[in-house]
């Protein structure tokens, strides 16, 4: 079954997210321990986050 334009667009968003995560992984060694902790706390508390997006895609949004 062919994908809709919206599904393809969402997959492109995921590619963008993956690119951003690769940049984070590449640059994290350049940060001090304190900076890495602050950035990791910031990422952990971001909303919406990857788990929420996955739940929505799996039809579990609001059911947890």
Rosetta constraint file for C-alpha pairs under 8 A:
AtomPair CA 3 CA 7 HARMONIC 6.02 0.50
AtomPair CA 3 CA 8 HARMONIC 6.54 0.50
AtomPair CA 4 CA 8 HARMONIC 6.42 0.50
AtomPair CA 5 CA 9 HARMONIC 6.08 0.50
AtomPair CA 6 CA 10 HARMONIC 6.18 0.50
AtomPair CA 7 CA 11 HARMONIC 6.25 0.50
AtomPair CA 8 CA 12 HARMONIC 6.29 0.50
AtomPair CA 9 CA 13 HARMONIC 6.37 0.50
AtomPair CA 10 CA 14 HARMONIC 6.38 0.50
AtomPair CA 11 CA 15 HARMONIC 6.34 0.50
AtomPair CA 12 CA 16 HARMONIC 6.31 0.50
AtomPair CA 13 CA 17 HARMONIC 6.25 0.50
AtomPair CA 14 CA 18 HARMONIC 6.15 0.50
AtomPair CA 15 CA 19 HARMONIC 6.25 0.50
AtomPair CA 16 CA 20 HARMONIC 6.29 0.50
AtomPair CA 17 CA 21 HARMONIC 6.19 0.50
AtomPair CA 18 CA 22 HARMONIC 6.19 0.50
AtomPair CA 19 CA 23 HARMONIC 6.38 0.50
AtomPair CA 20 CA 24 HARMONIC 6.30 0.50
AtomPair CA 21 CA 25 HARMONIC 6.18 0.50
AtomPair CA 22 CA 26 HARMONIC 6.09 0.50
AtomPair CA 23 CA 27 HARMONIC 6.08 0.50
AtomPair CA 24 CA 28 HARMONIC 5.81 0.50
AtomPair CA 25 CA 29 HARMONIC 7.72 0.50
AtomPair CA 27 CA 31 HARMONIC 7.28 0.50
AtomPair CA 28 CA 36 HARMONIC 6.65 0.50
AtomPair CA 31 CA 35 HARMONIC 5.68 0.50
AtomPair CA 31 CA 36 HARMONIC 5.88 0.50
AtomPair CA 32 CA 36 HARMONIC 6.14 0.50
AtomPair CA 33 CA 37 HARMONIC 6.24 0.50
AtomPair CA 34 CA 38 HARMONIC 6.27 0.50
AtomPair CA 35 CA 39 HARMONIC 6.10 0.50
AtomPair CA 36 CA 40 HARMONIC 5.95 0.50
AtomPair CA 37 CA 41 HARMONIC 6.09 0.50
AtomPair CA 38 CA 42 HARMONIC 6.14 0.50
AtomPair CA 39 CA 43 HARMONIC 6.14 0.50
AtomPair CA 40 CA 44 HARMONIC 6.03 0.50
AtomPair CA 41 CA 45 HARMONIC 6.18 0.50
AtomPair CA 42 CA 46 HARMONIC 6.17 0.50
AtomPair CA 48 CA 52 HARMONIC 6.11 0.50
AtomPair CA 48 CA 53 HARMONIC 7.14 0.50
AtomPair CA 49 CA 53 HARMONIC 6.39 0.50
AtomPair CA 50 CA 54 HARMONIC 6.09 0.50
AtomPair CA 51 CA 55 HARMONIC 6.13 0.50
AtomPair CA 52 CA 56 HARMONIC 6.28 0.50
AtomPair CA 52 CA 61 HARMONIC 7.09 0.50
AtomPair CA 53 CA 57 HARMONIC 6.26 0.50
AtomPair CA 54 CA 58 HARMONIC 6.09 0.50
AtomPair CA 55 CA 59 HARMONIC 6.07 0.50
AtomPair CA 55 CA 60 HARMONIC 4.76 0.50
AtomPair CA 55 CA 61 HARMONIC 5.13 0.50
AtomPair CA 56 CA 60 HARMONIC 5.65 0.50
AtomPair CA 56 CA 61 HARMONIC 4.57 0.50
AtomPair CA 60 CA 64 HARMONIC 7.03 0.50
